[in-house]
Amino acid sequence: MHQYLYNAAIANRKTQYERFKHGVDYFEQQNCLPAFKQVWPEYKALGAHALQATLKRVDMAYQRFFKKLGGYPKFKSIRHYSGWMYPDRDNWKAHTIGDNGYLEISNLGSIQMRGKAKTWGKPTTCTIVYRSGKWYASITINCEPAAKDLGTGSIGIDFGVNAAAAVADGEKGYFIENPKWFKQTLPKIKKASRNKRRKRAPNWKKRIKASRRYKTVQKKVVRLHHKAANQRQNWIHHQAAQITSSNSLVATEKLEVKNMTRKAKSGSKRKRQKAGLNRSILDVGWGMLTAAIKYKLEEGGGVFVEVPTKTVKPSQTCPRCLHQKKKELSERIHLCLECKYTTDRDLASAEVMLLWATGSGAFGTSVLRRGANGSTSQTKERKNCGSMKQLGAMKRQKSLSADGHSETPSSRSRAG
């Protein structure tokens, strides 16, 4: 029902602009909800605020399009519509203090909750999503995060593929092994995909539906992908917690993962190699690991530093004498021609980033006094994100116009 409302809102905006050159906004569609529910009485059972959240989802898609951050909003099939949202507590209740409990949803009853929340407070919103054959509830909490106990150490981290990360702690340094979750699951995915190719695939242009056996194998492939993603996420949080429990300052390189994992150019002879490298980079989860370390440091008042690699060039610099020499990607051992210092290339890069962040050696003052890209919990400010609560505080416009043009085209066709 939320998926149909989403498509009806897009059809309303598209038709109004193409036929009448009238731009429909969120408030106009919100005011049309009572008339929409008169045509579709079954929507009366749903909460009005949940329907408004679906319309807000349409509005956000159009705002992204107007800002050139995405394409024109498309109609969504039920296969690609993940769920719905309750922007306030009118239609749901969380009977818990953060340790197990029950989730009560209108028209669905009580559902048992498992697990323990790190911090609990006043529940504000609840989002129901469907992922890999299972339903999940994502609850946001208005609370003050408990200060995390951080260590007193300082480290530099250089991310890689063979080893997930090289860590320099001012002493010998160590490596974090790459578990390669997706690579372990890939043989099973390939086997299931070969089996899927023997089944009748859907063809929407020819109106051919997928066979039941095709759907069964497709669910198996989705579950395998989901399992690898869950294993990676669990491993990332364990590594981030272990790093921040011993260190209050972490320096790492500023990575543009999106640019690094782009497809090979058309006509390139190394498409397979580039695809394999992209798969290996995404399997480690550099961006997720960086984000996890950053927010855990901010909760405890630590410092997270992103070193400008184009200026510092950590992989080309010796951590002892700061002599720079260009290295090929195949050179995995750092050997300085000036001071004869020898170590692993990734460890040397991590040492350079740690020296730059702490201002040790020839780098001079620390990163905080230089005014570089460091982040702490004290300087973090919450931005106004335009939530449903903020929108609800604004004055509600008048209801449906007298000419009836604001009514959704889908609802008029259904009513006829």
C-alpha positions as CSV (number, residue, x, y, z in Angstrom):
1,M,0.0,0.0,0.0
2,H,2.9,2.4,0.7
3,Q,4.5,1.4,-2.6
4,Y,1.3,2.3,-4.4
5,L,1.0,5.6,-2.7
6,Y,4.7,6.3,-3.6
7,N,3.9,5.7,-7.3
8,A,0.7,7.7,-7.2
9,A,2.5,10.7,-5.7
10,I,5.1,10.5,-8.5
11,A,2.4,10.2,-11.1
12,N,0.6,13.2,-9.6
13,R,3.7,15.4,-9.8
14,K,4.5,14.2,-13.3
15,T,1.0,14.7,-14.7
16,Q,0.4,18.1,-13.1
17,Y,3.6,19.5,-14.6
18,E,3.2,17.9,-18.1
19,R,-0.4,18.9,-18.6
20,F,-0.9,22.0,-16.5
21,K,2.7,23.3,-15.9
22,H,2.0,23.2,-12.2
23,G,4.7,22.2,-9.8
24,V,3.3,20.1,-6.9
25,D,5.1,20.2,-3.6
26,Y,5.0,18.1,-0.4
27,F,2.4,20.1,1.4
28,E,0.0,20.0,-1.5
29,Q,0.2,16.3,-1.7
30,Q,-0.1,16.0,2.1
31,N,-3.4,18.0,2.0
32,C,-4.7,15.6,-0.6
33,L,-4.4,12.6,1.7
34,P,-8.0,12.9,3.1
35,A,-9.4,12.9,-0.5
36,F,-7.1,10.1,-1.4
37,K,-8.4,8.0,1.5
38,Q,-12.0,8.6,0.4
39,V,-11.2,6.9,-2.9
40,W,-9.1,4.2,-1.2
41,P,-10.9,3.4,2.1
42,E,-8.4,0.7,3.0
43,Y,-5.8,3.5,3.6
44,K,-7.8,4.7,6.6
45,A,-6.4,1.8,8.6
46,L,-2.9,3.2,8.2
47,G,-1.5,6.0,10.3
48,A,-1.7,9.4,8.7
49,H,1.8,10.3,9.8
50,A,3.2,7.1,8.1
51,L,1.5,8.1,4.9
52,Q,3.0,11.6,5.2
53,A,6.4,10.0,5.6
54,T,6.0,8.2,2.3
55,L,5.1,11.4,0.6
56,K,8.1,13.0,2.2
57,R,10.2,10.2,0.7
58,V,8.9,11.3,-2.7
59,D,9.7,14.9,-2.0
60,M,13.3,14.1,-1.0
61,A,13.8,12.1,-4.2
62,Y,12.7,15.2,-6.2
63,Q,14.9,17.5,-4.1
64,R,17.9,15.3,-5.0
65,F,16.9,15.5,-8.7
66,F,16.6,19.3,-8.6
67,K,20.0,19.6,-6.9
68,K,21.5,17.3,-9.6
69,L,22.4,14.6,-7.0
70,G,20.4,11.9,-8.7
71,G,18.2,11.0,-11.7
72,Y,14.5,11.7,-12.1
73,P,12.4,9.7,-9.6
74,K,11.1,6.4,-11.0
75,F,8.1,4.2,-10.2
76,K,9.0,1.4,-7.9
77,S,7.8,-2.2,-8.1
78,I,7.1,-4.0,-4.8
79,R,10.4,-5.9,-5.3
80,H,12.4,-2.7,-5.0
81,Y,10.3,-1.0,-2.3
82,S,11.9,-1.8,1.0
83,G,9.4,-0.7,3.6
84,W,7.8,2.2,5.4
85,M,8.4,4.6,8.3
86,Y,6.6,5.8,11.4
87,P,7.8,9.4,12.0
88,D,6.4,9.6,15.6
89,R,5.0,7.2,18.3
90,D,1.3,7.4,17.4
91,N,1.2,3.9,15.7
92,W,4.0,2.0,17.5
93,K,5.4,1.5,21.0
94,A,8.7,0.1,22.2
95,H,8.2,-1.7,25.5
96,T,11.8,-2.0,26.5
97,I,14.6,-0.2,28.3
98,G,17.2,-1.3,25.8
99,D,17.5,-5.0,26.8
100,N,15.2,-7.3,24.9
101,G,11.5,-6.3,25.2
102,Y,8.6,-6.1,22.7
103,L,7.8,-3.8,19.8
104,E,4.1,-3.0,19.5
105,I,2.9,-1.9,16.0
106,S,-0.7,-0.9,15.2
107,N,-2.6,-3.6,13.2
108,L,0.4,-6.0,13.6
109,G,0.5,-6.7,17.3
110,S,3.5,-7.3,19.6
111,I,6.8,-8.6,18.2
112,Q,9.6,-9.8,20.5
113,M,12.9,-7.8,20.4
114,R,16.2,-9.5,20.8
115,G,19.6,-8.0,21.8
116,K,20.8,-5.1,24.0
117,A,21.2,-1.5,22.9
118,K,24.5,0.3,23.6
119,T,22.6,3.4,24.8
120,W,18.9,3.8,25.4
121,G,16.7,6.9,25.6
122,K,13.4,8.1,24.2
123,P,12.3,6.3,21.0
124,T,11.4,8.8,18.2
125,T,11.0,7.1,14.9
126,C,10.6,3.5,13.7
127,T,11.3,2.2,10.1
128,I,10.2,-1.2,8.9
129,V,12.4,-2.6,6.1
130,Y,12.5,-5.9,4.2
131,R,15.9,-7.4,3.5
132,S,16.8,-10.8,2.1
133,G,13.5,-12.5,3.1
134,K,13.4,-11.0,6.6
135,W,11.7,-8.0,8.2
136,Y,13.7,-5.6,10.4
137,A,12.7,-2.6,12.6
138,S,15.1,0.3,12.8
139,I,14.4,2.5,15.8
140,T,16.0,5.9,16.4
141,I,16.6,7.0,19.9
142,N,16.9,10.5,21.4
143,C,19.7,10.1,23.9
144,E,23.1,11.3,25.0
145,P,25.7,8.8,23.9
146,A,27.7,7.5,26.8
147,A,31.3,8.6,26.7
148,K,33.5,5.7,25.4
149,D,36.7,4.9,27.3
150,L,39.6,5.4,25.0
151,G,43.2,4.5,25.3
152,T,46.1,6.9,25.4
153,G,47.9,5.7,22.3
154,S,48.3,7.1,18.8
155,I,48.4,5.1,15.6
156,G,48.6,5.6,11.9
157,I,46.7,3.3,9.6
158,D,47.3,2.5,5.9
159,F,44.6,0.4,4.3
160,G,45.4,-2.4,1.8
161,V,44.0,-5.4,0.0
162,N,46.3,-8.3,0.9
163,A,46.3,-7.1,4.5
164,A,43.2,-5.1,5.5
165,A,45.4,-2.5,7.3
166,A,48.9,-1.8,8.3
167,V,49.1,-0.1,11.8
168,A,52.0,1.9,13.0
169,D,52.0,2.5,16.8
170,G,55.4,4.1,17.2
171,E,57.1,0.8,17.9
172,K,57.2,-2.2,15.6
173,G,53.8,-2.0,14.0
174,Y,51.5,-4.8,13.0
175,F,49.0,-5.9,10.3
176,I,45.3,-6.5,10.5
177,E,44.5,-9.6,8.4
178,N,41.9,-9.4,5.7
179,P,39.3,-12.1,6.2
180,K,38.0,-11.8,2.6
181,W,34.4,-12.7,3.5
182,F,33.0,-12.2,0.0
183,K,35.9,-14.2,-1.6
184,Q,35.0,-17.1,0.7
185,T,31.4,-17.0,-0.3
186,L,32.0,-16.4,-4.1
187,P,32.3,-20.1,-5.1
188,K,28.9,-20.8,-3.6
189,I,27.4,-17.7,-5.3
190,K,28.9,-18.8,-8.7
191,K,27.5,-22.3,-8.3
192,A,24.0,-21.0,-7.4
193,S,24.2,-18.5,-10.3
194,R,25.0,-21.2,-12.8
195,N,22.0,-23.2,-11.5
196,K,19.8,-20.1,-11.9
197,R,20.7,-19.7,-15.5
198,R,19.0,-23.1,-16.2
199,K,15.7,-21.8,-14.9
200,R,13.1,-19.6,-16.7
201,A,14.2,-16.0,-16.1
202,P,11.7,-13.1,-16.1
203,N,11.3,-10.9,-19.1
204,W,9.2,-7.9,-18.3
205,K,9.1,-6.6,-21.9
206,K,7.7,-10.0,-23.2
207,R,5.6,-10.4,-20.0
208,I,7.2,-13.6,-19.1
209,K,7.2,-14.3,-15.3
210,A,10.0,-16.1,-13.5
211,S,9.5,-19.7,-12.6
212,R,9.2,-20.9,-9.0
213,R,12.6,-22.6,-9.3
214,Y,14.2,-19.4,-10.5
215,K,12.8,-17.5,-7.6
216,T,14.1,-20.2,-5.2
217,V,17.6,-20.0,-6.5
218,Q,17.5,-16.2,-6.6
219,K,16.6,-16.1,-2.9
220,K,19.6,-18.4,-2.2
221,V,22.0,-16.0,-4.1
222,V,20.6,-13.0,-2.1
223,R,21.0,-14.8,1.2
224,L,24.7,-15.6,0.4
225,H,25.4,-11.9,-0.5
226,H,23.6,-10.9,2.7
227,K,25.6,-13.3,4.8
228,A,28.9,-12.0,3.5
229,A,27.8,-8.4,4.2
230,N,26.8,-9.3,7.8
231,Q,30.1,-11.0,8.4
232,R,32.0,-8.0,7.1
233,Q,30.0,-5.5,9.2
234,N,30.4,-7.6,12.3
235,W,34.2,-7.8,11.7
236,I,34.5,-4.1,11.1
237,H,32.8,-3.1,14.4
238,H,35.1,-5.6,16.3
239,Q,38.2,-4.1,14.7
240,A,37.1,-0.5,15.2
241,A,36.3,-1.2,18.9
242,Q,39.6,-2.9,19.4
243,I,41.5,0.1,17.8
244,T,39.7,2.8,19.8
245,S,40.0,0.9,23.1
246,S,43.7,1.4,23.0
247,N,44.1,4.7,21.1
248,S,42.6,8.2,21.3
249,L,44.3,9.5,18.1
250,V,44.0,7.7,14.7
251,A,45.6,9.1,11.5
252,T,44.8,7.6,8.2
253,E,44.8,8.5,4.5
254,K,41.9,10.3,2.9
255,L,40.5,7.7,0.4
256,E,38.1,8.3,-2.5
257,V,36.7,4.8,-2.6
258,K,34.1,5.7,-5.1
259,N,36.7,6.9,-7.6
260,M,39.0,4.0,-6.9
261,T,36.4,1.4,-7.7
262,R,35.1,2.9,-10.9
263,K,34.8,0.6,-14.0
264,A,37.6,0.3,-16.4
265,K,37.4,2.7,-19.4
266,S,35.8,1.4,-22.6
267,G,38.4,-0.3,-24.8
268,S,40.7,-1.1,-21.9
269,K,42.4,-4.5,-22.1
270,R,42.5,-4.9,-18.3
271,K,38.8,-4.9,-17.5
272,R,39.0,-8.3,-15.7
273,Q,41.9,-7.1,-13.6
274,K,40.2,-3.9,-12.7
275,A,37.0,-5.7,-11.8
276,G,38.9,-8.0,-9.5
277,L,40.7,-5.1,-7.8
278,N,37.4,-3.3,-7.3
279,R,35.9,-6.5,-5.8
280,S,38.9,-6.8,-3.4
281,I,38.7,-3.2,-2.3
282,L,34.9,-3.4,-1.6
283,D,35.4,-6.7,0.2
284,V,37.6,-5.1,2.8
285,G,35.2,-2.2,3.4
286,W,37.6,0.7,3.7
287,G,34.8,3.3,3.9
288,M,32.8,1.4,6.5
289,L,35.9,0.8,8.7
290,T,36.9,4.4,8.5
291,A,33.4,5.6,9.5
292,A,33.2,3.2,12.4
293,I,36.6,4.3,13.8
294,K,35.7,7.9,13.4
295,Y,32.3,7.8,15.2
296,K,33.7,5.7,18.0
297,L,36.5,8.2,18.5
298,E,34.1,11.1,18.5
299,E,31.9,9.5,21.2
300,G,34.9,9.2,23.5
301,G,36.3,12.7,22.7
302,G,39.2,11.3,20.6
303,V,40.8,12.7,17.5
304,F,40.5,11.3,13.9
305,V,42.8,12.8,11.3
306,E,42.7,12.4,7.6
307,V,46.1,13.0,6.1
308,P,46.2,14.8,2.7
309,T,48.0,12.2,0.7
310,K,48.5,14.4,-2.3
311,T,50.6,16.8,-0.2
312,V,52.3,14.5,2.3
313,K,52.7,11.5,-0.1
314,P,53.1,8.9,2.7
315,S,53.8,6.0,0.4
316,Q,56.7,7.8,-1.3
317,T,58.3,9.3,1.9
318,C,60.7,7.7,4.3
319,P,59.5,7.9,8.0
320,R,63.1,8.3,9.3
321,C,64.6,11.0,7.1
322,L,61.5,12.2,5.1
323,H,63.4,11.6,1.8
324,Q,60.9,11.1,-1.0
325,K,61.4,8.7,-3.9
326,K,58.7,7.5,-6.3
327,K,57.8,3.8,-6.0
328,E,56.0,1.6,-8.4
329,L,53.0,-0.2,-7.1
330,S,54.8,-3.5,-7.4
331,E,57.5,-2.4,-4.9
332,R,56.2,-3.7,-1.6
333,I,59.4,-3.1,0.5
334,H,60.5,0.4,1.5
335,L,64.3,0.9,1.1
336,C,65.5,4.4,1.7
337,L,68.6,5.2,-0.3
338,E,69.6,8.0,2.1
339,C,69.3,6.5,5.6
340,K,69.1,2.8,4.5
341,Y,65.9,2.3,6.5
342,T,64.1,-0.9,5.4
343,T,60.5,-2.0,6.3
344,D,57.2,-2.9,4.7
345,R,55.9,-0.3,2.3
346,D,52.5,-0.1,4.0
347,L,54.0,0.1,7.5
348,A,56.3,2.9,6.3
349,S,53.3,4.8,5.0
350,A,51.4,4.4,8.3
351,E,54.4,5.7,10.2
352,V,54.6,8.8,8.0
353,M,50.9,9.5,8.6
354,L,51.4,9.1,12.4
355,L,54.4,11.5,12.4
356,W,52.4,14.1,10.4
357,A,49.4,13.9,12.7
358,T,51.4,14.2,15.9
359,G,53.9,16.7,14.6
360,S,56.9,14.5,15.5
361,G,60.2,14.7,13.8
362,A,60.7,17.2,10.9
363,F,56.9,17.7,10.4
364,G,56.9,20.3,13.2
365,T,53.6,21.2,15.0
366,S,50.8,18.8,15.4
367,V,47.8,18.5,13.1
368,L,45.4,20.3,15.5
369,R,47.7,23.4,15.6
370,R,48.1,23.3,11.9
371,G,44.3,23.4,11.4
372,A,44.1,20.4,9.2
373,N,41.2,18.0,8.9
374,G,40.8,16.6,12.4
375,S,37.5,15.9,14.1
376,T,36.6,15.8,17.8
377,S,33.3,15.3,19.6
378,Q,33.4,18.9,21.0
379,T,33.4,20.5,17.5
380,K,30.7,18.3,16.1
381,E,27.4,20.1,15.6
382,R,24.0,18.7,14.7
383,K,22.5,20.1,11.5
384,N,18.9,20.9,10.8
385,C,17.8,17.9,8.6
386,G,14.2,18.9,7.9
387,S,12.5,16.0,9.7
388,M,8.8,15.3,9.7
389,K,8.5,16.8,13.2
390,Q,10.0,20.1,11.9
391,L,7.7,20.0,8.8
392,G,4.7,19.3,11.1
393,A,5.5,22.5,13.1
394,M,4.9,24.6,9.9
395,K,1.4,25.9,9.2
396,R,-0.7,23.3,7.4
397,Q,-2.1,24.6,4.0
398,K,-5.7,24.5,3.0
399,S,-7.1,21.3,1.7
400,L,-7.8,20.1,-1.8
401,S,-8.4,22.8,-4.4
402,A,-11.9,23.2,-5.8
403,D,-11.0,22.2,-9.3
404,G,-9.8,18.8,-8.2
405,H,-6.6,18.9,-10.3
406,S,-4.5,18.1,-7.2
407,E,-6.0,14.6,-6.9
408,T,-3.7,11.8,-8.0
409,P,-4.3,10.5,-11.5
410,S,-4.2,6.9,-10.1
411,S,-6.9,7.6,-7.6
412,R,-9.2,9.1,-10.3
413,S,-8.8,6.1,-12.5
414,R,-9.5,3.7,-9.6
415,A,-12.5,5.7,-8.6
416,G,-14.0,5.5,-12.1
